[in-house]
């Protein structure tokens, strides 16, 4: 939602609506909070300056300033020096199990969040020697290289870089939805995977894509997924925001203790 659309939406909702209570700055804060919760104001969205919003809504500048200040105190908004006021890009941390194999899309839907994918790069070519060995392919068998930004409710959470043999995808290799759903639809459902986790820091390019500072902590997850017949169906390297995830594993006492 751009600034013009935001001002129009605020005008249409009316700060003097009977459903809103308290002084005008509280009503403005309540309305902005509603727009954030409804997903109309996405994380990282720039808000109008105090003067511009006050003039557009015919409010006192102090009213807007106080509403912004309340929302910054609650964590809903953040101030960036020299840039203005933005919807907070901070995320609620999520626990991710290490023992259950699931796609990003399925995991987000199970949390009541809306998953999405933005394609960063999509190519079809031959595998490298290392990929040929890992995937069990001949040097001339084509693979899909799919780099995507994964989002939940519009918030960027991870960069996925997948390599998948085209023979497992058929014509369903667009990359917009769940890769696991596409594989399953073609009769090649992954049933197990080996994952390796490494703590890393993000380079400037990856950090910009994920809307965090360069050098921010992240988790690099390398995953090799297999079919029921043990063939490798996917090799993926993913960078997950370190401020968004806690990875959890359940441990059991071994028989030798």
C-alpha positions in Angstrom: 0.0 0.0 0.0 1.5 3.3 -1.1 1.1 6.6 0.8 -1.7 7.8 -1.3 -3.7 4.6 -0.8 -3.0 4.6 2.9 -4.4 8.1 3.3 -7.4 7.2 1.3 -8.0 4.1 3.4 -7.6 6.1 6.6 -10.1 8.6 5.4 -12.6 5.9 4.4 -12.4 4.3 7.8 -13.0 7.5 9.7 -11.2 8.3 12.9 -14.4 9.5 14.5 -16.2 6.1 14.0 -18.2 5.1 17.0 -16.4 1.8 17.1 -13.1 3.5 18.0 -12.6 4.8 21.5 -10.4 7.3 23.3 -8.6 10.4 22.0 -7.9 11.0 18.4 -4.3 9.8 18.6 -5.5 6.5 20.1 -8.0 6.1 17.3 -5.4 6.7 14.7 -3.1 4.2 16.4 -6.0 1.6 16.5 -6.7 2.1 12.8 -3.1 1.8 11.7 -2.8 -1.3 13.9 -5.8 -2.8 12.2 -4.3 -2.2 8.7 -1.1 -3.9 9.8 -3.0 -6.9 11.3 -5.1 -7.2 8.1 -1.9 -7.4 6.0 -2.7 -4.2 4.1 0.4 -2.5 5.6 3.3 -4.8 5.0 6.5 -4.9 7.1 8.9 -2.3 5.9 6.2 -0.1 4.4 7.1 3.7 4.7 4.4 5.8 6.4 3.7 9.5 5.5 5.6 12.1 7.5 3.8 13.6 10.5 3.1 16.9 8.8 1.8 15.2 5.6 -0.5 12.8 7.4 -1.8 15.5 9.8 -2.7 17.8 6.8 -4.3 15.0 4.8 -6.5 13.9 7.8 -7.0 17.4 9.2 -5.4 16.5 12.5 -3.0 18.2 14.7 0.6 17.3 14.1 1.0 16.4 17.8 -1.9 13.9 17.3 0.0 12.0 14.6 3.3 12.2 16.4 1.8 10.8 19.6 0.1 7.9 17.6 3.4 7.1 15.9 5.2 7.2 19.2 2.7 4.8 20.8 3.1 2.4 17.9 6.8 2.5 18.1 6.7 1.8 21.8 4.6 -1.3 21.1 7.0 -2.4 18.3 4.5 -2.0 15.5 6.4 0.8 13.9 10.1 1.7 13.7 11.9 5.0 13.1 14.9 4.9 10.7 17.3 7.8 11.1 17.1 10.1 8.1 14.4 7.9 6.3 11.2 8.3 8.3 8.7 6.0 10.0 8.1 2.4 8.8 6.0 -0.6 9.7 8.3 -2.7 11.8 10.3 -5.4 9.9 10.9 -7.3 13.2 9.4 -10.7 13.2 7.9 -13.0 15.8 10.2 -15.9 16.3 9.0 -19.3 15.1 10.0 -22.8 16.2 10.8 -25.1 13.4 11.2 -28.8 14.1 14.2 -30.6 12.8 12.6 -34.1 12.7 9.7 -33.4 10.4 10.1 -33.0 6.6 7.7 -30.4 5.3 7.7 -27.7 2.7 8.0 -24.0 3.5 4.4 -23.4 2.1 2.9 -26.3 4.2 4.7 -25.1 7.3 3.5 -21.5 7.0 -0.1 -22.6 6.2 -0.1 -24.7 9.4 0.7 -21.6 11.3 -2.2 -19.7 9.8 0.2 -17.5 7.6 0.0 -16.9 3.9 3.1 -18.3 2.1 4.5 -16.8 -1.1 7.5 -17.1 -3.4 9.3 -14.5 -5.4 11.5 -15.9 -8.2 15.0 -14.5 -8.1 16.4 -16.7 -10.8 15.2 -19.7 -12.8 17.3 -21.6 -15.3 17.4 -25.1 -16.8 20.8 -26.4 -17.7 23.2 -29.3 -17.1 24.4 -30.1 -13.6 27.9 -29.5 -12.3 30.1 -32.5 -11.7 29.4 -32.3 -8.0 25.7 -32.1 -8.6 25.8 -35.0 -11.0 27.4 -37.1 -8.3 25.0 -35.9 -5.6 21.8 -36.3 -7.7 22.9 -39.5 -9.4 22.6 -37.9 -12.9 24.4 -38.2 -16.2 26.3 -35.0 -17.2 23.7 -34.3 -19.9 20.5 -34.7 -17.9 18.9 -31.2 -17.3 18.2 -29.8 -13.9 16.1 -26.9 -12.8 18.0 -24.2 -10.8 15.4 -22.2 -8.9 16.4 -19.4 -6.6 13.4 -17.9 -4.6 12.7 -15.5 -1.9 10.2 -17.1 0.5 7.7 -14.9 2.3 5.0 -15.2 5.0 2.3 -12.6 5.1 4.5 -10.4 2.9 7.5 -10.7 5.2 10.8 -12.1 3.7 12.0 -15.0 5.7 14.4 -17.1 3.6 16.2 -17.4 0.3 16.0 -20.9 -1.2 18.3 -22.1 -3.9 17.1 -25.5 -5.2 18.5 -27.9 -7.8 16.0 -30.5 -9.0 16.2 -32.9 -11.9 13.7 -31.9 -14.6 12.6 -35.5 -15.0 10.9 -35.3 -11.6 9.0 -32.1 -12.4 7.8 -32.6 -16.0 6.0 -29.5 -17.2 5.2 -28.3 -13.7 8.4 -26.3 -13.1 7.2 -22.8 -12.8 8.4 -22.2 -9.3 5.6 -19.9 -8.0 4.1 -22.4 -5.5 5.4 -25.2 -3.3 8.2 -27.2 -5.0 7.2 -30.3 -2.9 3.6 -29.9 -4.1 4.8 -29.9 -7.7 7.0 -33.0 -7.1 4.1 -34.8 -5.4 1.7 -33.9 -8.2 4.2 -35.6 -10.6 4.4 -38.8 -8.5 7.8 -38.0 -6.9 7.0 -37.1 -3.3 10.1 -36.7 -1.1 9.8 -39.0 2.0 13.1 -38.3 3.8 15.9 -35.8 3.9 19.3 -35.1 5.4 19.8 -31.5 6.6 23.0 -29.8 7.7 22.7 -26.5 9.6 25.5 -23.9 9.8 25.5 -20.5 11.5 26.6 -17.8 9.0 26.3 -14.1 8.5 24.6 -12.6 5.4 26.5 -10.9 2.6 25.2 -7.5 1.5 23.2 -8.9 -1.5 21.4 -11.6 0.5 20.8 -9.1 3.4 19.2 -6.6 1.1 16.8 -9.3 -0.3 15.8 -10.3 3.2 15.5 -6.7 4.4 18.0 -7.0 7.2 21.4 -5.4 7.8 24.5 -6.8 6.0 26.3 -9.2 8.4 23.1 -10.1 10.1 23.0 -13.7 11.5 21.4 -16.4 9.5 21.1 -20.2 9.3 22.4 -21.9 6.2 20.5 -25.1 5.7 21.7 -27.6 3.1 19.1 -30.3 2.4 19.2 -33.5 0.3 15.8 -35.0 -0.2 15.1 -38.6 -1.4 12.2 -40.6 -2.8 10.9 -43.9 -1.4 13.3 -45.7 -3.8 16.3 -43.7 -2.4 16.8 -41.6 -5.5 17.8 -38.0 -4.7 15.0 -35.7 -5.8 16.2 -32.3 -4.5 19.3 -30.5 -3.3 18.6 -27.1 -1.7 20.7 -24.5 0.1 18.6 -22.0 2.1 19.5 -19.0 4.2 16.9 -18.4 7.0 16.8 -15.1 8.9 18.4 -15.6 12.3 15.9 -13.3 14.0 12.9 -15.3 12.8 13.6 -19.0 13.6 14.5 -21.3 16.4 15.2 -24.8 15.2 14.1 -27.5 17.7 15.1 -31.2 17.9 13.6 -33.8 20.3 16.2 -36.0 21.9 15.6 -39.4 23.5 17.9 -41.4 25.8 19.7 -44.1 24.0 19.5 -47.8 24.9 23.1 -47.8 26.0 22.4 -45.3 28.9 
